[in-house]
Amino acid sequence: MAVTEQEFDKAKARMDAQREGGHAVSARYDAKRARIVVALDTGVEVAFPAERTEGLAGASPADLAEIEISPSGLGLHWPRLDADLYLPALLQGMFGSRNWMAAQLGATGGQSRSAAKAAAARKNGRKGGRPRKAVSG
């Protein structure tokens, strides 16, 4: 599929508009704090925990230290991990795909402890617990 000059110009205009919000000029792994630190062209530095990011969780410091910035400055790439992050999404608090973020949120919610949750579990237990799923055949 060939890209027309007009399509290319539109894509470049979209990228330029995205870059106005800031783009990465450097990125490094801070092993002491276990965070990725990204410096933007605006002078702002953003740091986020590698452990809470899709593709980076559980990676070694050596793997996290090798970071490439895309030519547009809007993407970060870890070649040893084959992991990519989109900077505008990171700035909005998205540390992975929608499915990955939903799984993290669900796991966090399932681990939460509260008096109300404990009382509900006890009440449900007195009723015989969770109902069994009906077997269809």
N, C-alpha and C positions, 0 to 999 in steps of 0.2 A: 504494500500500500504506500503510495507516494504522498508526501505531505506538500500541500501547496504553500506558496509564499504567504498567502493570506492567513492560512491556518498557523503557520510558524509565527507570524507577527502577533496573532491573537494569543498564542501560548506564551510568547515572550512577554507580552503586556501583563498577563496573569501572574507570571513569575515575578516581574518587577513590582507589581502591587503587593505580592506576598513579602518580598524583601523589604518593603518600606517599614514593616513592623519590626525589623531587625533580622540580621542574619549572622551566622557563626563566623568568627574570624579565627578562633582557636578552640580546641577542646583537649582536655586532659583528664586522667584518672587520679584522684586524690586518695591514695591508699590509706592514709592516716584516718580519714573520715569516711572511707568507703563510698565516695560520691564521684559522679562525673561532673566536671566543672566546664561550662561552655561560656566563652567570652563572646559577646555580640558586638557588632560594629557601633552600637549606640553607647558603648562603655559599660553596659550592664553585664554582670556575670550571673549565670544561673547554675545552681548546683542541685542535683537530684540523686537519690540513693540508687545505686546499681541493682541492689537486691530486690527492689520493687518495680523493676522494669523488664518487660517481656524481652527475652533473648539474652539478657545480661545476668539474670538471677542465677547464682551458683557458679558463675564464671571465675576463673583465677585472676588475680591482679595483673599478671603478665598479659592475659588475653584482653582484659579491660583497658590496659594502657595503650594498646594500639588502636587509635581512632583516626578515621579519615573523614574529612568534611567534603561534601559534594561541591561541585563547581558553583552552584547557585548559593551555597551557604545555608541551604534550608534542610539539608539531610546530614545525618551522622551515620557512619558505617564502621562496624567492627569486623575486619576481614577474617580474623581467626575464629570468630563465632558465627559468621555469616548473618549478622544481625544489623538491622537498619532502623533508625528512628527519624521521624519527620519533626523538625524543630517547631513549626507552628503548633502542631498537636501537643508536643511536650510543654510548650508555654501555656497551653490550656489545661494542663494537668492530665493528659492522656499518656500513660506510660506503656501502651501496647494497643493491640487491636480491640475492637468492641467485645469480642468473645473472651479474650484473655482478661480484660478489665472486669467483665461481668463475673467471671470465675473467681477472681481475686476478691471482689466485693461479696460474693456468696460465701466464700471460705471465711472471710472476716466476720460476717454476720452469724455464721454457724458456730463460731468460736466464742461469740460474746456471751457473757454471763450477767444475769440480772436477777433480782428477786422475783420479778414478774415472770421471767422465763422459767425459773425453777418451780414456781407455784403452778404454772400451766403444765409443766412436765409431770409433776406429782398428780395433778387433777386428771390428766390424761391416763396416767398409769393406773389410777384407781378404777378407771372405766375399762381397763383391759388393754391399754396401749393403742398403738396405731392400728387402724383397721387393715386387714389383709387385702391385697389386691385380688379382685375377682379373676379367675382363670377362664379365659374364653377359648373355646376349642372347636 
